[in-house]
Structure formats: C-alpha cells, structure tokens
Amino acid sequence: MQTTDSLKRKIKSTQDLLSVVKTMKALAAVSIRQYQRAVESLMDYNRTVEMGLQVVLKSREESEIQLGITPMNQVGAIVFGSDQGLCGQFNTQVVAHAVSELDSLGIPASSRIMLAIGERVKDHLERADHAIYDTLFTPSSTVGITPMVQEIMMILEEWHFTRQIQHIYLFYNHYISGATFAPRTMRLLPIDRTWLTDIRSRPWESGTLPMYTMDFDPLFLSLLREYFFVSLFQAFTESLASENASRLAAMQNAEKNIEDHLEEIFAAFHRQRQMTITEELLDIVSGYEALEADTRVMKKAPRGGRR
C-alpha cells in the first residue's frame, strides 16, 4: 500500500508533467498561427507570379507553348513529415497517403526516388520498403523555411536534369482548422497544362496588358521556378502548421488523461490520509481505554495496612 508521502511525491511529479503539457499545448497553438500568417502572406506573392505567367502566356498562342508528354519511368516524391515526436498520427498518415498515391500510379517502389523531410517520416518510409535519396531536417520557424526551399530546389534540378526525372510530386498534410488536417498531393512536374490554360484565359484586370522585353523561354522558366518556390514554401508551412495541430490534439488528450489520473491520485491520497487519521484515532482511543482499564484495576486492588 502506498504511503501518504509517496502519494504526495506522485502528485507533485504529475502536476509538473501537467504543467509541461500545458506549455507545449500553448506553444503548438502559437506556432499554428505563425505558419497560418506565413501562408496568408504567400498568397499575394503567388498572385504576383500567376499574373506574370498570365502576361507571358497571353503573348503566345496555346499551341506555341511546348510542354510535351513524358513517359512515367521514374517518379520523384518529396514527403513532408516531422523531426520531433508527440504529434500523434501525423507522420503515419502522410506516409500512408504517399504510398497509396504512388501505388495508384503503377510505379514500382524501385523506381521511386524519395526525399524525406524529417527523421520521423524517413523511418516510416523505410519501414514501407522505400529507399531514401536524402533526408532534410524540418525548420523550427518560418525563418528557416526559405533556406530549406532553396536546398530542395537544387535537389529538384539535379533530379530533373541529371537523373531525367520528369514526374515529381509533393506529399504533405494540409492544415484545415483547429487541430484538424488532411494529407494532400501536389504535382510539381510535369506542369499541369489545364492550370496554364486557366491562367491564360483569365481576364486581365486593367484595359492594357503589360509588355515585357525578355525572351519568352527564359522569362517563362523563371516564372515557373518562382511557382515551384511558392509551392514548396506552401507545402512546408502547411505541413508545419499541421504538425503543430496534431501536437495540439495530442497534448489536449494528454492533458485530459493527466487530469483524470491526478484526480485518481488525489482521491487515493485523501483515502490514505483518512485511513491514517482513523488509525491514529483508534490508537489513541485504544491507549486511553487501556489506561482506563489499568486505573480501574489499581483502584480495586487491596491496600496494605500499617504495621
């Protein structure tokens, strides 16, 4: 049976753990908002890139834009996960989604080039029998996203021009709201012709279409490069927001479980304390009764007379 002192120590350690969980929950909520603001600020930049593409595409007939159809011999996949734990099923869900989507393309695992973002997601991919091309760490704040995107851009260039990988996909968790998210797929290459047609067909907001002096090909490729940058940056921010949303949900569950456990410990402590008090009272009563009995015996005992 546990003593009151051991229960006191257990209550103290549980309260300390509850404090840590509450702090982590607050940090996760703050981080979600940080990455939400990053996504919101990215919308204006993305709109500028699309307007540039619109100007360039309107200067050419649709038939003049050569995109071509490439066979799907190899697929490059970038899977965004986490380096840290305590985020529930975050990594499991995105890996299951990525494997399912790649299976649906009919490409064998040996023809998949996988770039893992985060040590945790790397472990899940390796358990799914996928060879990892490289593993990058996840940034701890929005400040670290841009250097990571630039590094991925160099990897994509190596895939595309050296390894001749013409099909590249992003797999990440898309943040919805609160503590909810869902896995999402984005195709980077080949460029979606339907998307380009939609941009080209949009009406221009003013009466005069802007002019440009650069050659079409380098300008078009530069704008596509900016589009890739925006897509990767968005995938990073969405994934990081989702990671913190998953951690928030995990911390909320942990907080509830700890509070329930704390109530049980408090109840056990009060029972043990009451039992201790009762035992002490019984000892006092028993001692008093024993003392009374001795006193009565002494009073009844005959006293010797004088000689």
Buried (B, 14 or more C-beta within 10 A) or exposed (E): EEEBEEBBEBBEEBEEBBEEBBEBBEBBBEBBEBBBEBBEEBEEBBEEBBBBBBBBBBBEEEEEBEEEEEEBEBBBBBBBBBBEEBBBEBBBBBBBBBBEBBEEEEBEEEBBBBBBBBBBBBBBBBEBEBEBBEBBEBBEEBEBBBEBBEEBBEBBEEBBEEEEBBBBBBBBBBBEEEBEBEBBBBEBBBBEEEEBEEBBEEEEEEEEEEEEEEEBEEBBEBBBBBBBBBBBBBBBBBBBBBBBBBBBBBBBEBBEEBEEBBEEBEEBBEEBEEEEEEEEEEEEEEEEEEEEEEEEEEEEEEEEEEE
